[in-house]
Amino acid sequence: MWISRAILLVSGLFSGISALSQVANTSEMDTAFGIHINKLVIGIYLDTYYGYDFDEPTNSDIPYVVCSSRHNEANVNLAMLEFQYHSDRLRACIAPGFGTYVQANNSSEPVGLRNLIEAHAGIKLLRKKEVWLDFGVLGSPYSSESPFSKDQLMYTRSLATEFVPYYLTGAKLGFPMGKGLSAHIYILNGWQQMMDLNSSKSIGTQLEWRPGEKSLFNWNTFIGDERSSMRPFDRMRYFTDFYWIFNPEGKFSITSCAYIGLQQTVDPLSPKKFLPWYTANFIARASFNKMVSLSGRFEFFDDPYDVMVTPINPVGEFLDYSAGLCLNVRLFDHALWRFEGRHFFSRSDLYIDKNGNPFNQMPWVVSSVTMWF
C-alpha cells in the first residue's frame, strides 16, 4: 500500500511540468551577502521570531518542529556569523550559530561541536574542471529547504525538511557530468551526526539537473547503518528524495518535494523488518511587486511505525497534514518581515490541547524579521 502511494506522489510531481526556462541548491550556502575582503567573505545572518501555538504547550516547545520552535516567546531562531574563503583551488567555510534552531536540532552533539552550522575545507582536484573535494560539517542536500529562512518561499520549514538531516559530516566529491548536470558523492559519519555513533560509514549521492536558468531538479539517496546505544535495534537505513525548484526569484515560484525511507530493524517486537516513512509537499509563491508576496503550502507526512517521529501522544500511526499561508514583505534589500499562519490536522490525536486533552489539530501563527549583511 505504501509503495503504491509513494509512486503516485512522485508521478504527481512530474505531471504538468512543461518547458521550463541559475537556481541555488539548498545544500550550498548563499555567499552573495557579506563584506568582501580580497578572497574572504564575512557575513552576518539574524533570524528572529515570535510564534503562538493555540494548543498552548505547557513546556513552550512547539511539537514536531525544530525551526522557530518556541511558543509565546520573542526569540532568535538562528544568529550566525559566516566566514568564507575562496581561491582558484581552495575554499573553506566556518559558520558558528546560536538560537532555538541550534538548541533543538543540534542538542545531541558534543558541546564543542553543537554550535557549528557548517565548517568545511575544499580542494579543487583538477585545474580546468570543477571537481571539488570537501571535508567537514557540510550543508545537507536532502529536501528542498534549508535552515536559512530568507531563501525559502515560506518562513517555517516543511515537515519533510524537519525530519531529514540539516547538516552532514564527512567528505563530499562534486563533479560536472555534462550540460546542466552535476553529481556529488558523500562519505558520512551517519544521518545528521557530527560525532559517529558507530563504526560504520554511510554513503549519500546527489544528482542535480538544471534544464535552464529558472529550474532545478535534484535526486538524492542515503544508505547507512544507524544502530546506536539509543537505538540498538536499528540497522540499515535506505532513503531517497526528489525535489523541484522553479523560478525562486520570479513573480511566480514553486518548490515541491517527495521522499521515502526504509529503516531495517531487528527488534523482535516489530511487525516488520523494514519500516517505511514518506512525505510530499507543494509550495507556491506569487509576487505582487518587488516588496510584497504571498506563499502557500500543502503537505502530508506519514511515519506509521514512528521511525523518525516520537509522538507526544502515542496513538498509533503518525499521519499528519498541514496547510498554510505566508505574507512576505521585503523591508530593505537585506531585511524581510513575514507573517505565517499554519494549521496541522490529523486523523489521530497527535497533539495535546491547552487543557491537556488529546487533540487532532494544531493552529500556529508566527511572525519574523530576518536580516543578513
C-alpha positions as a Markdown table, in Angstrom:
| # | Residue | x | y | z |
|---|---|---|---|---|
| 1 | Met | 0.0 | 0.0 | 0.0 |
| 2 | Trp | 2.7 | 2.5 | 1.0 |
| 3 | Ile | 4.7 | 1.7 | -2.2 |
| 4 | Ser | 1.8 | 2.5 | -4.5 |
| 5 | Arg | 1.1 | 5.7 | -2.6 |
| 6 | Ala | 4.7 | 6.8 | -2.9 |
| 7 | Ile | 4.8 | 6.1 | -6.6 |
| 8 | Leu | 1.7 | 8.1 | -7.1 |
| 9 | Leu | 3.2 | 11.0 | -5.2 |
| 10 | Val | 6.4 | 11.1 | -7.3 |
| 11 | Ser | 4.4 | 10.7 | -10.5 |
| 12 | Gly | 2.3 | 13.6 | -9.5 |
| 13 | Leu | 5.3 | 15.8 | -9.2 |
| 14 | Phe | 6.2 | 15.2 | -12.8 |
| 15 | Ser | 2.8 | 15.7 | -14.3 |
| 16 | Gly | 2.0 | 19.2 | -15.5 |
| 17 | Ile | 5.7 | 20.2 | -15.9 |
| 18 | Ser | 6.1 | 21.7 | -19.3 |
| 19 | Ala | 9.1 | 23.5 | -20.9 |
| 20 | Leu | 11.0 | 25.4 | -18.1 |
| 21 | Ser | 13.2 | 28.3 | -18.6 |
| 22 | Gln | 20.5 | 30.0 | -12.2 |
| 23 | Val | 18.8 | 28.4 | -9.1 |
| 24 | Ala | 20.7 | 27.9 | -5.9 |
| 25 | Asn | 20.8 | 24.3 | -4.4 |
| 26 | Thr | 19.7 | 24.1 | -0.8 |
| 27 | Ser | 23.0 | 22.3 | 0.2 |
| 28 | Glu | 25.0 | 25.4 | -0.8 |
| 29 | Met | 25.1 | 28.5 | 1.5 |
| 30 | Asp | 24.4 | 31.9 | -0.1 |
| 31 | Thr | 27.7 | 33.9 | -0.2 |
| 32 | Ala | 26.3 | 36.8 | -2.1 |
| 33 | Phe | 25.9 | 38.9 | 1.0 |
| 34 | Gly | 28.6 | 40.0 | 3.5 |
| 35 | Ile | 31.8 | 42.0 | 3.4 |
| 36 | His | 34.4 | 41.1 | 0.8 |
| 37 | Ile | 38.0 | 41.4 | 1.8 |
| 38 | Asn | 40.1 | 40.1 | -1.0 |
| 39 | Lys | 39.2 | 36.3 | -1.1 |
| 40 | Leu | 37.5 | 36.4 | 2.3 |
| 41 | Val | 33.7 | 37.0 | 2.8 |
| 42 | Ile | 32.4 | 37.8 | 6.2 |
| 43 | Gly | 28.6 | 37.7 | 6.7 |
| 44 | Ile | 26.1 | 38.0 | 9.5 |
| 45 | Tyr | 22.7 | 36.3 | 9.5 |
| 46 | Leu | 19.9 | 37.0 | 12.0 |
| 47 | Asp | 16.5 | 35.3 | 12.1 |
| 48 | Thr | 14.2 | 36.5 | 14.9 |
| 49 | Tyr | 10.6 | 35.4 | 15.5 |
| 50 | Tyr | 7.5 | 35.3 | 17.7 |
| 51 | Gly | 5.3 | 32.3 | 17.5 |
| 52 | Tyr | 2.0 | 31.2 | 19.1 |
| 53 | Asp | 0.7 | 27.7 | 19.2 |
| 54 | Phe | -3.0 | 27.8 | 20.0 |
| 55 | Asp | -2.7 | 24.4 | 21.8 |
| 56 | Glu | -0.6 | 26.3 | 24.3 |
| 57 | Pro | 2.0 | 23.6 | 25.1 |
| 58 | Thr | 3.0 | 23.6 | 28.8 |
| 59 | Asn | 6.7 | 23.3 | 28.1 |
| 60 | Ser | 6.5 | 26.1 | 25.4 |
| 61 | Asp | 8.0 | 23.7 | 22.8 |
| 62 | Ile | 6.0 | 23.5 | 19.6 |
| 63 | Pro | 5.8 | 19.8 | 18.8 |
| 64 | Tyr | 7.4 | 18.1 | 15.7 |
| 65 | Val | 9.5 | 21.1 | 14.6 |
| 66 | Val | 13.0 | 22.4 | 15.3 |
| 67 | Cys | 12.9 | 25.7 | 13.4 |
| 68 | Ser | 11.2 | 28.6 | 15.3 |
| 69 | Ser | 10.0 | 26.1 | 17.8 |
| 70 | Arg | 9.2 | 28.2 | 20.9 |
| 71 | His | 5.6 | 29.1 | 21.8 |
| 72 | Asn | 4.6 | 32.6 | 23.1 |
| 73 | Glu | 8.2 | 33.9 | 23.1 |
| 74 | Ala | 10.1 | 36.6 | 21.2 |
| 75 | Asn | 13.2 | 34.7 | 20.4 |
| 76 | Val | 16.1 | 34.1 | 18.0 |
| 77 | Asn | 15.8 | 31.1 | 15.6 |
| 78 | Leu | 19.3 | 31.5 | 14.2 |
| 79 | Ala | 22.1 | 34.0 | 14.7 |
| 80 | Met | 25.1 | 33.1 | 12.6 |
| 81 | Leu | 28.5 | 34.6 | 11.7 |
| 82 | Glu | 29.9 | 33.2 | 8.4 |
| 83 | Phe | 33.5 | 33.2 | 7.2 |
| 84 | Gln | 34.0 | 32.0 | 3.6 |
| 85 | Tyr | 37.3 | 31.8 | 1.8 |
| 86 | His | 37.6 | 31.2 | -2.0 |
| 87 | Ser | 40.6 | 31.0 | -4.3 |
| 88 | Asp | 41.1 | 29.2 | -7.6 |
| 89 | Arg | 41.9 | 25.9 | -6.0 |
| 90 | Leu | 41.0 | 26.2 | -2.3 |
| 91 | Arg | 37.8 | 27.1 | -0.4 |
| 92 | Ala | 36.7 | 27.0 | 3.2 |
| 93 | Cys | 33.7 | 27.9 | 5.4 |
| 94 | Ile | 33.3 | 28.4 | 9.1 |
| 95 | Ala | 29.8 | 29.3 | 10.3 |
| 96 | Pro | 29.1 | 29.2 | 14.1 |
| 97 | Gly | 25.5 | 29.8 | 15.0 |
| 98 | Phe | 23.2 | 30.2 | 18.0 |
| 99 | Gly | 19.4 | 30.2 | 18.7 |
| 100 | Thr | 16.5 | 28.0 | 19.3 |
| 101 | Tyr | 17.1 | 26.1 | 16.0 |
| 102 | Val | 20.6 | 25.1 | 17.2 |
| 103 | Gln | 19.3 | 24.2 | 20.6 |
| 104 | Ala | 16.5 | 22.0 | 19.1 |
| 105 | Asn | 18.4 | 20.5 | 16.2 |
| 106 | Asn | 22.0 | 20.0 | 17.5 |
| 107 | Ser | 21.4 | 19.1 | 21.1 |
| 108 | Ser | 22.6 | 15.5 | 20.6 |
| 109 | Glu | 26.1 | 16.7 | 19.5 |
| 110 | Pro | 29.0 | 17.2 | 21.9 |
| 111 | Val | 29.3 | 20.7 | 23.5 |
| 112 | Gly | 32.3 | 21.6 | 21.4 |
| 113 | Leu | 30.6 | 20.9 | 18.1 |
| 114 | Arg | 26.9 | 21.7 | 18.5 |
| 115 | Asn | 27.2 | 25.4 | 17.6 |
| 116 | Leu | 28.6 | 24.6 | 14.1 |
| 117 | Ile | 26.2 | 25.3 | 11.3 |
| 118 | Glu | 28.9 | 24.5 | 8.7 |
| 119 | Ala | 32.7 | 24.0 | 8.9 |
| 120 | His | 34.5 | 22.6 | 5.9 |
| 121 | Ala | 37.5 | 22.9 | 3.7 |
| 122 | Gly | 37.7 | 22.1 | 0.0 |
| 123 | Ile | 40.3 | 21.4 | -2.7 |
| 124 | Lys | 39.8 | 21.7 | -6.4 |
| 125 | Leu | 41.3 | 18.5 | -7.8 |
| 126 | Leu | 41.6 | 19.4 | -11.4 |
| 127 | Arg | 42.9 | 22.7 | -12.7 |
| 128 | Lys | 40.5 | 23.1 | -15.7 |
| 129 | Lys | 37.4 | 21.3 | -14.3 |
| 130 | Glu | 35.1 | 22.0 | -11.4 |
| 131 | Val | 35.9 | 18.8 | -9.4 |
| 132 | Trp | 35.9 | 19.6 | -5.7 |
| 133 | Leu | 36.6 | 17.5 | -2.6 |
| 134 | Asp | 35.3 | 19.0 | 0.6 |
| 135 | Phe | 35.7 | 17.7 | 4.2 |
| 136 | Gly | 33.9 | 18.7 | 7.4 |
| 137 | Val | 30.4 | 19.7 | 8.5 |
| 138 | Leu | 28.6 | 20.2 | 5.2 |
| 139 | Gly | 25.2 | 21.6 | 4.1 |
| 140 | Ser | 22.6 | 18.9 | 3.5 |
| 141 | Pro | 21.1 | 18.3 | 0.0 |
| 142 | Tyr | 18.1 | 16.5 | 1.4 |
| 143 | Ser | 14.7 | 18.1 | 0.8 |
| 144 | Ser | 14.1 | 21.4 | -1.0 |
| 145 | Glu | 14.5 | 23.7 | 2.1 |
| 146 | Ser | 17.4 | 24.7 | 4.3 |
| 147 | Pro | 17.9 | 26.2 | 7.8 |
| 148 | Phe | 18.0 | 29.7 | 6.2 |
| 149 | Ser | 14.5 | 31.1 | 6.1 |
| 150 | Lys | 15.4 | 34.0 | 3.8 |
| 151 | Asp | 15.9 | 31.5 | 1.0 |
| 152 | Gln | 12.6 | 29.7 | 1.5 |
| 153 | Leu | 9.2 | 30.5 | -0.1 |
| 154 | Met | 7.6 | 30.4 | 3.4 |
| 155 | Tyr | 9.0 | 31.2 | 6.7 |
| 156 | Thr | 8.5 | 27.9 | 8.5 |
| 157 | Arg | 10.0 | 24.6 | 7.2 |
| 158 | Ser | 8.0 | 21.7 | 5.9 |
| 159 | Leu | 7.8 | 18.5 | 7.9 |
| 160 | Ala | 9.7 | 16.9 | 5.1 |
| 161 | Thr | 12.7 | 19.1 | 6.0 |
| 162 | Glu | 12.4 | 18.9 | 9.8 |
| 163 | Phe | 12.9 | 15.1 | 9.6 |
| 164 | Val | 15.9 | 14.8 | 7.3 |
| 165 | Pro | 19.5 | 16.0 | 8.1 |
| 166 | Tyr | 20.0 | 19.8 | 8.2 |
| 167 | Tyr | 23.8 | 19.0 | 8.1 |
| 168 | Leu | 26.1 | 16.2 | 7.1 |
| 169 | Thr | 29.6 | 15.4 | 8.4 |
| 170 | Gly | 32.2 | 13.7 | 6.2 |
| 171 | Ala | 33.6 | 14.1 | 2.7 |
| 172 | Lys | 31.9 | 15.3 | -0.5 |
| 173 | Leu | 33.2 | 14.8 | -4.0 |
| 174 | Gly | 31.5 | 17.0 | -6.6 |
| 175 | Phe | 31.9 | 16.9 | -10.3 |
| 176 | Pro | 30.1 | 18.0 | -13.6 |
| 177 | Met | 28.6 | 15.4 | -15.8 |
| 178 | Gly | 27.5 | 17.4 | -18.8 |
| 179 | Lys | 25.4 | 20.4 | -19.8 |
| 180 | Gly | 23.4 | 21.3 | -16.7 |
| 181 | Leu | 24.1 | 18.0 | -15.0 |
| 182 | Ser | 26.3 | 17.6 | -11.9 |
| 183 | Ala | 26.8 | 15.0 | -9.2 |
| 184 | His | 28.1 | 14.6 | -5.6 |
| 185 | Ile | 29.1 | 11.6 | -3.7 |
| 186 | Tyr | 29.2 | 11.7 | 0.2 |
| 187 | Ile | 31.0 | 9.5 | 2.7 |
| 188 | Leu | 29.4 | 10.3 | 6.0 |
| 189 | Asn | 29.5 | 9.6 | 9.7 |
| 190 | Gly | 25.8 | 9.0 | 9.5 |
| 191 | Trp | 22.4 | 10.6 | 9.4 |
| 192 | Gln | 23.0 | 14.1 | 10.8 |
| 193 | Gln | 25.9 | 13.1 | 13.0 |
| 194 | Met | 29.0 | 15.2 | 13.7 |
| 195 | Met | 30.3 | 12.5 | 16.1 |
| 196 | Asp | 29.9 | 9.0 | 14.6 |
| 197 | Leu | 27.6 | 6.8 | 16.7 |
| 198 | Asn | 29.0 | 3.5 | 15.4 |
| 199 | Ser | 32.0 | 2.2 | 13.4 |
| 200 | Ser | 30.2 | 2.2 | 10.1 |
| 201 | Lys | 30.2 | 4.9 | 7.4 |
| 202 | Ser | 27.2 | 6.0 | 5.3 |
| 203 | Ile | 27.0 | 6.8 | 1.6 |
| 204 | Gly | 25.0 | 9.6 | 0.1 |
| 205 | Thr | 24.5 | 10.6 | -3.5 |
| 206 | Gln | 23.2 | 13.8 | -5.2 |
| 207 | Leu | 22.3 | 14.2 | -8.8 |
| 208 | Glu | 21.4 | 17.8 | -9.9 |
| 209 | Trp | 20.0 | 18.8 | -13.3 |
| 210 | Arg | 19.5 | 22.4 | -14.4 |
| 211 | Pro | 17.5 | 22.4 | -17.6 |
| 212 | Gly | 17.5 | 26.2 | -17.7 |
| 213 | Glu | 18.2 | 29.3 | -15.6 |
| 214 | Lys | 14.9 | 29.1 | -13.8 |
| 215 | Ser | 14.6 | 25.4 | -12.8 |
| 216 | Leu | 16.5 | 22.8 | -10.8 |
| 217 | Phe | 15.7 | 19.1 | -10.3 |
| 218 | Asn | 17.5 | 17.2 | -7.6 |
| 219 | Trp | 17.6 | 13.5 | -6.7 |
| 220 | Asn | 19.3 | 12.2 | -3.5 |
| 221 | Thr | 20.0 | 8.9 | -1.8 |
| 222 | Phe | 21.3 | 7.8 | 1.6 |
| 223 | Ile | 22.4 | 4.3 | 2.7 |
| 224 | Gly | 23.9 | 3.7 | 6.1 |
| 225 | Asp | 23.9 | 1.6 | 9.3 |
| 226 | Glu | 22.0 | 3.7 | 12.0 |
| 227 | Arg | 22.5 | 1.5 | 15.1 |
| 228 | Ser | 23.5 | 3.3 | 18.3 |
| 229 | Ser | 23.2 | 3.0 | 22.0 |
| 230 | Met | 20.0 | 5.0 | 21.8 |
| 231 | Arg | 18.5 | 2.8 | 19.0 |
| 232 | Pro | 20.2 | -0.6 | 19.4 |
| 233 | Phe | 17.7 | -2.4 | 17.1 |
| 234 | Asp | 18.2 | -0.2 | 14.1 |
| 235 | Arg | 20.3 | -1.5 | 11.2 |
| 236 | Met | 20.5 | -0.2 | 7.6 |
| 237 | Arg | 18.6 | 2.9 | 6.6 |
| 238 | Tyr | 17.6 | 3.5 | 2.9 |
| 239 | Phe | 16.4 | 6.8 | 1.8 |
| 240 | Thr | 15.7 | 8.7 | -1.4 |
| 241 | Asp | 14.1 | 12.0 | -2.2 |
| 242 | Phe | 13.3 | 14.1 | -5.3 |
| 243 | Tyr | 12.6 | 17.8 | -5.4 |
| 244 | Trp | 12.0 | 20.6 | -7.9 |
| 245 | Ile | 12.7 | 24.3 | -7.5 |
| 246 | Phe | 11.3 | 26.7 | -10.1 |
| 247 | Asn | 11.9 | 30.4 | -10.6 |
| 248 | Pro | 12.7 | 31.3 | -6.9 |
| 249 | Glu | 13.3 | 35.0 | -7.8 |
| 250 | Gly | 10.4 | 35.4 | -10.2 |
| 251 | Lys | 6.8 | 36.6 | -10.0 |
| 252 | Phe | 5.6 | 33.0 | -9.6 |
| 253 | Ser | 7.8 | 30.5 | -7.8 |
| 254 | Ile | 7.3 | 26.8 | -6.9 |
| 255 | Thr | 9.1 | 24.1 | -4.9 |
| 256 | Ser | 7.9 | 20.6 | -4.4 |
| 257 | Cys | 9.5 | 17.6 | -2.7 |
| 258 | Ala | 8.7 | 13.9 | -2.1 |
| 259 | Tyr | 10.7 | 11.2 | -0.4 |
| 260 | Ile | 10.5 | 7.7 | 1.0 |
| 261 | Gly | 12.7 | 6.0 | 3.6 |
| 262 | Leu | 13.1 | 2.4 | 4.9 |
| 263 | Gln | 14.6 | 1.5 | 8.3 |
| 264 | Gln | 15.8 | -2.0 | 8.9 |
| 265 | Thr | 15.2 | -3.3 | 12.4 |
| 266 | Val | 16.0 | -6.4 | 14.4 |
| 267 | Asp | 13.5 | -5.6 | 17.1 |
| 268 | Pro | 11.7 | -8.9 | 17.9 |
| 269 | Leu | 8.6 | -6.9 | 18.7 |
| 270 | Ser | 8.5 | -5.1 | 15.4 |
| 271 | Pro | 5.7 | -6.1 | 13.0 |
| 272 | Lys | 8.1 | -5.7 | 10.0 |
| 273 | Lys | 11.8 | -6.0 | 9.3 |
| 274 | Phe | 11.7 | -2.8 | 7.1 |
| 275 | Leu | 9.8 | 0.2 | 8.4 |
| 276 | Pro | 8.8 | 2.9 | 5.9 |
| 277 | Trp | 8.0 | 6.6 | 6.1 |
| 278 | Tyr | 7.2 | 9.0 | 3.4 |
| 279 | Thr | 6.1 | 12.6 | 2.6 |
| 280 | Ala | 5.2 | 15.1 | -0.1 |
| 281 | Asn | 4.6 | 18.8 | -0.2 |
| 282 | Phe | 3.9 | 21.6 | -2.7 |
| 283 | Ile | 4.7 | 25.3 | -2.1 |
| 284 | Ala | 4.0 | 28.2 | -4.4 |
| 285 | Arg | 4.6 | 32.0 | -4.1 |
| 286 | Ala | 3.0 | 34.8 | -6.0 |
| 287 | Ser | 4.8 | 38.2 | -6.0 |
| 288 | Phe | 2.6 | 41.3 | -6.3 |
| 289 | Asn | 5.6 | 43.7 | -6.6 |
| 290 | Lys | 9.3 | 43.8 | -5.6 |
| 291 | Met | 8.3 | 44.2 | -1.9 |
| 292 | Val | 5.2 | 42.0 | -1.3 |
| 293 | Ser | 4.4 | 38.4 | -2.0 |
| 294 | Leu | 2.1 | 35.6 | -0.7 |
| 295 | Ser | 3.1 | 32.0 | -0.3 |
| 296 | Gly | 1.1 | 28.8 | 0.3 |
| 297 | Arg | 1.9 | 25.3 | 1.2 |
| 298 | Phe | 0.1 | 21.9 | 1.5 |
| 299 | Glu | 1.9 | 18.8 | 2.8 |
| 300 | Phe | 1.5 | 15.4 | 4.4 |
| 301 | Phe | 3.9 | 13.3 | 6.4 |
| 302 | Asp | 3.3 | 9.6 | 7.2 |
| 303 | Asp | 5.5 | 7.7 | 9.6 |
| 304 | Pro | 3.3 | 4.7 | 10.5 |
| 305 | Tyr | 6.0 | 3.0 | 12.7 |
| 306 | Asp | 7.4 | 6.1 | 14.4 |
| 307 | Val | 10.8 | 5.7 | 12.8 |
| 308 | Met | 11.5 | 9.4 | 12.6 |
| 309 | Val | 8.9 | 10.9 | 14.9 |
| 310 | Thr | 8.2 | 10.3 | 18.6 |
| 311 | Pro | 4.6 | 11.4 | 19.1 |
| 312 | Ile | 3.8 | 13.4 | 22.1 |
| 313 | Asn | 0.6 | 11.4 | 22.3 |
| 314 | Pro | 1.4 | 7.8 | 21.0 |
| 315 | Val | -1.8 | 6.8 | 19.4 |
| 316 | Gly | -0.6 | 4.7 | 16.5 |
| 317 | Glu | 0.3 | 5.8 | 13.0 |
| 318 | Phe | 1.8 | 9.3 | 12.7 |
| 319 | Leu | -0.1 | 10.7 | 9.7 |
| 320 | Asp | -0.1 | 14.5 | 9.7 |
| 321 | Tyr | -1.2 | 17.1 | 7.3 |
| 322 | Ser | -0.6 | 20.9 | 7.2 |
| 323 | Ala | -1.7 | 23.8 | 5.2 |
| 324 | Gly | -0.6 | 27.4 | 5.5 |
| 325 | Leu | -0.2 | 30.9 | 4.1 |
| 326 | Cys | 2.7 | 33.3 | 4.5 |
| 327 | Leu | 2.8 | 37.0 | 3.8 |
| 328 | Asn | 6.3 | 38.2 | 2.8 |
| 329 | Val | 7.4 | 41.8 | 2.9 |
| 330 | Arg | 10.9 | 42.9 | 1.9 |
| 331 | Leu | 11.6 | 45.9 | 4.1 |
| 332 | Phe | 15.0 | 46.6 | 2.6 |
| 333 | Asp | 17.4 | 44.8 | 0.3 |
| 334 | His | 18.7 | 42.6 | 3.2 |
| 335 | Ala | 15.7 | 42.6 | 5.5 |
| 336 | Leu | 12.5 | 40.6 | 5.4 |
| 337 | Trp | 9.3 | 40.6 | 7.5 |
| 338 | Arg | 6.9 | 37.7 | 7.4 |
| 339 | Phe | 3.7 | 36.6 | 8.9 |
| 340 | Glu | 2.6 | 33.0 | 8.5 |
| 341 | Gly | -0.4 | 31.0 | 9.6 |
| 342 | Arg | -0.2 | 27.3 | 9.6 |
| 343 | His | -2.7 | 24.6 | 10.5 |
| 344 | Phe | -1.8 | 21.0 | 11.3 |
| 345 | Phe | -4.5 | 18.3 | 11.3 |
| 346 | Ser | -4.5 | 14.5 | 11.5 |
| 347 | Arg | -6.9 | 11.6 | 11.7 |
| 348 | Ser | -5.4 | 10.6 | 15.1 |
| 349 | Asp | -4.9 | 12.7 | 18.2 |
| 350 | Leu | -1.3 | 13.6 | 17.7 |
| 351 | Tyr | -1.5 | 16.8 | 19.7 |
| 352 | Ile | -2.4 | 17.9 | 23.3 |
| 353 | Asp | -4.7 | 20.8 | 23.6 |
| 354 | Lys | -4.3 | 23.6 | 26.2 |
| 355 | Asn | -6.5 | 21.7 | 28.7 |
| 356 | Gly | -4.2 | 18.6 | 28.5 |
| 357 | Asn | -6.6 | 16.6 | 26.3 |
| 358 | Pro | -5.6 | 14.6 | 23.2 |
| 359 | Phe | -6.4 | 16.6 | 20.1 |
| 360 | Asn | -6.0 | 16.2 | 16.3 |
| 361 | Gln | -5.2 | 19.8 | 15.3 |
| 362 | Met | -2.6 | 22.5 | 16.0 |
| 363 | Pro | -3.1 | 26.1 | 14.7 |
| 364 | Trp | 0.1 | 28.0 | 14.7 |
| 365 | Val | 1.0 | 31.6 | 13.8 |
| 366 | Val | 4.5 | 33.0 | 13.6 |
| 367 | Ser | 5.9 | 36.4 | 12.7 |
| 368 | Ser | 9.6 | 37.0 | 11.9 |
| 369 | Val | 12.1 | 39.6 | 11.0 |
| 370 | Thr | 15.2 | 38.3 | 9.2 |
| 371 | Met | 18.3 | 40.3 | 8.3 |
| 372 | Trp | 21.6 | 39.4 | 6.6 |
| 373 | Phe | 24.6 | 41.6 | 5.8 |
